[in-house]
């Protein structure tokens, strides 16, 4: 299975840090955020990665190159203007191929074992050949107290009594993006909600370490935590 890291966001809430450095290259614990992902993906057995970029994307390519020093192969999907999540994924489909693939947000930090989500997606496909997505959900952080989706009997639903937050980690079938014209902007949530309504999205709850590194304050807190301070 191939994996894609989403790295095209402008990082408005992280300014002024992101005025000169793309958000995935901001450092925590002595290395860029995106390198933590690449190393964990490599450890989980992923060898072919795709990274999209827009804002200051040349810095990302110059820093990571073709990925050999991480034991992976990296290909890049360049966007002149950020196409949002679903638009960015759809634009990268020629690099991702026809098989299901893993997608990870570049601006999160987690200890999740990425090999788990691939295995669980495959399990669900064996039960439901029309499976379109498998999402990893986490407890709601303070900045997203209302949550995003519910989880009932292994299925992700639009709402429930106990809402959870989408972690930014998921496995998707290319079919989910069939309606998106390459190069156009598109959000992921509407696609997921439509698939949920048809019972084609499964999920799991992850109770381990997960941080949405969306502000300079959270970046600093994570960095201090990783340095043991």
The 8 nearest C-alpha neighbors of each residue, nearest first, counted from 0:
[[1, 100, 2, 45, 99, 101, 98, 117],
 [2, 0, 100, 47, 48, 101, 45, 95],
 [3, 1, 101, 48, 100, 102, 49, 47],
 [4, 2, 49, 102, 48, 50, 101, 103],
 [3, 5, 103, 50, 105, 104, 102, 6],
 [6, 4, 104, 105, 51, 7, 50, 103],
 [5, 7, 52, 105, 51, 8, 23, 4],
 [6, 8, 52, 53, 81, 51, 5, 54],
 [9, 7, 10, 6, 81, 54, 53, 52],
 [8, 10, 11, 54, 7, 21, 17, 22],
 [11, 9, 13, 8, 12, 22, 17, 14],
 [10, 12, 13, 14, 9, 17, 15, 8],
 [13, 11, 10, 14, 214, 213, 215, 15],
 [14, 12, 214, 10, 11, 215, 16, 17],
 [15, 13, 16, 17, 11, 12, 18, 10],
 [14, 16, 18, 17, 13, 19, 11, 12],
 [17, 15, 14, 18, 13, 20, 19, 215],
 [16, 18, 20, 14, 19, 21, 15, 22],
 [19, 17, 15, 16, 20, 14, 21, 13],
 [18, 20, 17, 16, 21, 55, 15, 14],
 [19, 21, 17, 18, 22, 16, 24, 25],
 [22, 20, 17, 24, 23, 55, 54, 19],
 [21, 23, 24, 25, 17, 10, 20, 106],
 [24, 22, 33, 32, 25, 105, 21, 106],
 [25, 23, 31, 22, 21, 32, 26, 33],
 [26, 24, 31, 22, 23, 32, 27, 20],
 [25, 27, 31, 30, 32, 29, 24, 28],
 [28, 26, 222, 29, 30, 31, 32, 221],
 [27, 29, 225, 222, 226, 30, 26, 223],
 [28, 30, 27, 26, 31, 222, 226, 225],
 [29, 31, 26, 27, 28, 32, 34, 35],
 [32, 30, 26, 24, 25, 34, 33, 27],
 [33, 31, 23, 34, 35, 26, 24, 25],
 [32, 34, 23, 36, 35, 31, 105, 24],
 [33, 35, 37, 36, 31, 32, 38, 30],
 [34, 36, 38, 33, 32, 37, 39, 31],
 [37, 35, 33, 39, 34, 38, 40, 32],
 [36, 38, 34, 40, 39, 35, 41, 33],
 [37, 39, 41, 35, 40, 36, 34, 42],
 [40, 38, 42, 36, 41, 37, 43, 35],
 [39, 41, 43, 37, 45, 42, 38, 36],
 [40, 42, 45, 38, 44, 43, 39, 37],
 [41, 43, 39, 40, 44, 38, 45, 37],
 [44, 42, 114, 40, 41, 113, 45, 39],
 [45, 43, 41, 42, 46, 40, 114, 113],
 [46, 44, 41, 40, 43, 47, 1, 0],
 [45, 47, 71, 72, 41, 44, 48, 70],
 [48, 46, 72, 1, 71, 45, 73, 2],
 [49, 47, 73, 2, 3, 1, 72, 74],
 [48, 50, 3, 74, 75, 73, 2, 4],
 [51, 49, 4, 75, 3, 76, 5, 74],
 [52, 50, 76, 6, 75, 77, 7, 5],
 [51, 53, 7, 56, 6, 77, 78, 54],
 [52, 54, 7, 78, 56, 81, 79, 80],
 [53, 55, 56, 9, 7, 21, 52, 8],
 [56, 54, 57, 21, 58, 53, 20, 59],
 [57, 55, 52, 53, 59, 58, 54, 60],
 [56, 58, 60, 59, 55, 61, 52, 54],
 [57, 59, 61, 56, 60, 55, 62, 21],
 [58, 60, 56, 62, 57, 61, 63, 24],
 [61, 59, 64, 57, 63, 62, 58, 56],
 [62, 60, 58, 64, 59, 63, 57, 56],
 [61, 63, 59, 60, 64, 58, 24, 57],
 [62, 64, 60, 61, 66, 59, 65, 73],
 [65, 63, 60, 61, 66, 62, 73, 67],
 [64, 66, 73, 72, 67, 63, 74, 60],
 [67, 65, 72, 71, 73, 69, 64, 68],
 [68, 66, 70, 69, 71, 65, 72, 64],
 [67, 69, 70, 66, 71, 65, 63, 64],
 [70, 68, 67, 66, 71, 38, 41, 37],
 [69, 71, 67, 68, 66, 41, 46, 72],
 [72, 70, 46, 66, 67, 69, 47, 73],
 [71, 73, 47, 66, 65, 48, 46, 67],
 [74, 72, 48, 65, 66, 49, 47, 71],
 [75, 73, 49, 48, 50, 72, 65, 76],
 [74, 76, 50, 49, 51, 77, 73, 52],
 [75, 77, 51, 91, 50, 52, 78, 74],
 [76, 78, 52, 51, 53, 75, 79, 56],
 [79, 77, 53, 80, 81, 52, 76, 82],
 [80, 78, 53, 77, 81, 54, 52, 82],
 [79, 81, 78, 53, 82, 54, 7, 77],
 [80, 82, 53, 7, 83, 78, 8, 79],
 [81, 83, 184, 86, 87, 80, 183, 185],
 [84, 82, 86, 81, 184, 87, 185, 186],
 [83, 85, 87, 86, 186, 187, 88, 82],
 [86, 84, 187, 186, 88, 185, 87, 83],
 [87, 85, 185, 184, 82, 89, 83, 88],
 [86, 88, 82, 90, 84, 85, 89, 83],
 [87, 89, 85, 91, 90, 86, 84, 92],
 [90, 88, 86, 92, 91, 87, 181, 176],
 [89, 91, 181, 87, 88, 182, 92, 86],
 [90, 92, 88, 89, 94, 93, 76, 95],
 [91, 93, 95, 89, 94, 90, 96, 88],
 [94, 92, 91, 95, 96, 90, 97, 89],
 [95, 93, 92, 91, 96, 49, 74, 76],
 [96, 94, 92, 93, 91, 1, 97, 100],
 [97, 95, 93, 94, 98, 92, 173, 99],
 [96, 98, 173, 99, 95, 92, 172, 93],
 [97, 99, 96, 100, 172, 173, 0, 95],
 [100, 98, 172, 171, 173, 170, 97, 0],
 [101, 99, 1, 170, 2, 0, 171, 98],
 [100, 102, 170, 2, 169, 3, 1, 171],
 [103, 101, 3, 169, 2, 4, 168, 170],
 [104, 102, 168, 4, 167, 105, 5, 3],
 [105, 103, 5, 167, 106, 4, 107, 168],
 [104, 106, 5, 6, 4, 23, 107, 33],
 [107, 105, 104, 212, 23, 211, 213, 108],
 [108, 106, 211, 212, 210, 105, 104, 109],
 [109, 107, 210, 209, 211, 106, 212, 32],
 [108, 110, 209, 208, 111, 210, 107, 207],
 [109, 111, 208, 112, 207, 209, 108, 39],
 [110, 112, 109, 113, 207, 208, 205, 209],
 [113, 111, 114, 115, 110, 43, 39, 116],
 [112, 114, 115, 116, 43, 111, 40, 117],
 [113, 115, 43, 117, 112, 116, 118, 44],
 [116, 114, 118, 113, 117, 112, 119, 111],
 [115, 117, 119, 118, 114, 113, 120, 170],
 [116, 118, 120, 114, 119, 115, 121, 170],
 [119, 117, 121, 115, 116, 120, 122, 114],
 [118, 120, 122, 116, 121, 117, 115, 123],
 [121, 119, 123, 117, 122, 118, 133, 116],
 [120, 122, 124, 118, 119, 123, 117, 125],
 [123, 121, 119, 125, 120, 124, 118, 126],
 [122, 124, 126, 120, 125, 121, 127, 119],
 [125, 123, 127, 128, 121, 126, 122, 130],
 [124, 126, 122, 123, 127, 128, 121, 120],
 [127, 125, 123, 124, 128, 122, 130, 121],
 [128, 126, 124, 129, 130, 125, 123, 199],
 [127, 129, 124, 130, 125, 126, 123, 131],
 [130, 128, 127, 131, 199, 124, 126, 172],
 [129, 131, 199, 128, 127, 124, 132, 200],
 [132, 130, 172, 199, 171, 175, 200, 129],
 [133, 131, 171, 200, 170, 130, 172, 201],
 [132, 134, 201, 202, 170, 169, 200, 120],
 [135, 133, 169, 202, 168, 136, 201, 132],
 [134, 136, 203, 168, 202, 166, 169, 204],
 [137, 135, 165, 204, 166, 164, 203, 163],
 [138, 136, 164, 205, 204, 163, 166, 206],
 [139, 137, 163, 164, 140, 136, 206, 205],
 [138, 140, 164, 144, 146, 163, 143, 137],
 [141, 139, 143, 142, 144, 138, 164, 146],
 [140, 142, 144, 143, 139, 145, 138, 146],
 [141, 143, 140, 144, 139, 145, 146, 211],
 [144, 142, 140, 141, 146, 145, 139, 164],
 [143, 145, 139, 141, 146, 142, 140, 164],
 [146, 144, 143, 162, 147, 139, 163, 164],
 [145, 147, 164, 163, 162, 144, 139, 143],
 [146, 148, 164, 163, 165, 162, 145, 149],
 [149, 147, 157, 162, 158, 163, 156, 146],
 [148, 150, 162, 156, 159, 158, 155, 163],
 [151, 149, 155, 154, 156, 153, 152, 202],
 [152, 150, 154, 153, 155, 149, 156, 159],
 [153, 151, 154, 150, 155, 201, 202, 203],
 [152, 154, 151, 201, 202, 150, 203, 155],
 [155, 153, 201, 151, 152, 150, 202, 200],
 [154, 156, 150, 201, 202, 200, 149, 151],
 [157, 155, 149, 158, 195, 148, 150, 154],
 [156, 158, 148, 149, 192, 155, 195, 159],
 [159, 157, 149, 156, 148, 162, 160, 147],
 [160, 158, 149, 161, 162, 156, 157, 150],
 [159, 161, 162, 158, 149, 150, 163, 151],
 [162, 160, 159, 149, 163, 150, 158, 146],
 [161, 163, 149, 146, 148, 159, 160, 147],
 [162, 164, 146, 138, 148, 139, 149, 147],
 [165, 163, 146, 147, 139, 137, 136, 138],
 [164, 166, 136, 167, 147, 135, 137, 163],
 [167, 165, 136, 168, 135, 137, 164, 209],
 [166, 168, 104, 165, 103, 169, 135, 107],
 [169, 167, 103, 166, 135, 102, 134, 104],
 [170, 168, 134, 102, 133, 101, 135, 171],
 [169, 171, 101, 133, 100, 132, 102, 99],
 [172, 170, 132, 99, 100, 131, 173, 169],
 [171, 173, 99, 131, 174, 175, 132, 98],
 [172, 174, 175, 176, 99, 171, 97, 98],
 [175, 173, 177, 172, 176, 131, 171, 178],
 [174, 176, 173, 172, 177, 131, 190, 171],
 [175, 177, 174, 178, 179, 173, 89, 85],
 [178, 176, 174, 179, 175, 173, 180, 89],
 [179, 177, 176, 180, 175, 174, 89, 190],
 [180, 178, 176, 177, 181, 89, 86, 183],
 [179, 181, 183, 182, 178, 89, 86, 177],
 [182, 180, 90, 183, 89, 179, 86, 91],
 [181, 183, 90, 180, 184, 86, 82, 87],
 [184, 182, 181, 180, 86, 82, 185, 179],
 [183, 185, 82, 86, 83, 182, 186, 85],
 [186, 184, 86, 85, 83, 183, 82, 187],
 [187, 185, 85, 84, 83, 188, 189, 86],
 [186, 188, 85, 190, 84, 189, 191, 185],
 [187, 189, 191, 190, 186, 192, 85, 193],
 [190, 188, 192, 191, 187, 193, 186, 194],
 [191, 189, 193, 188, 187, 192, 194, 175],
 [190, 192, 194, 188, 189, 193, 195, 187],
 [193, 191, 195, 189, 194, 190, 188, 196],
 [192, 194, 196, 190, 191, 195, 189, 197],
 [193, 195, 191, 197, 199, 192, 196, 200],
 [196, 194, 198, 192, 197, 200, 193, 199],
 [195, 197, 193, 194, 198, 192, 156, 199],
 [196, 198, 195, 194, 199, 193, 200, 192],
 [199, 197, 195, 196, 200, 194, 154, 201],
 [198, 200, 130, 194, 131, 197, 195, 129],
 [201, 199, 132, 195, 133, 155, 198, 131],
 [202, 200, 154, 133, 155, 153, 132, 134],
 [203, 201, 134, 133, 155, 153, 135, 154],
 [202, 204, 135, 136, 205, 134, 153, 201],
 [203, 205, 136, 137, 135, 206, 202, 138],
 [206, 204, 137, 207, 136, 203, 135, 111],
 [207, 205, 137, 204, 208, 138, 209, 136],
 [208, 206, 205, 209, 110, 111, 109, 137],
 [207, 209, 109, 110, 210, 206, 111, 108],
 [208, 210, 109, 108, 207, 110, 211, 107],
 [211, 209, 108, 107, 212, 109, 208, 221],
 [210, 212, 107, 213, 106, 108, 209, 217],
 [213, 211, 107, 218, 106, 217, 210, 214],
 [212, 214, 211, 12, 13, 217, 106, 215],
 [213, 215, 13, 216, 217, 12, 212, 218],
 [216, 214, 218, 13, 217, 219, 213, 16],
 [215, 217, 219, 214, 218, 220, 213, 212],
 [218, 216, 220, 214, 219, 215, 212, 221],
 [217, 219, 215, 221, 216, 220, 212, 222],
 [220, 218, 222, 216, 217, 221, 215, 223],
 [221, 219, 217, 223, 222, 218, 224, 216],
 [222, 220, 224, 218, 223, 219, 217, 225],
 [221, 223, 27, 28, 219, 225, 224, 220],
 [222, 224, 226, 228, 220, 221, 225, 219],
 [225, 223, 221, 227, 226, 222, 228, 220],
 [226, 224, 28, 222, 227, 223, 221, 27],
 [225, 227, 223, 224, 28, 228, 222, 29],
 [228, 226, 224, 225, 223, 222, 28, 221],
 [227, 223, 226, 224, 225, 222, 220, 221]]
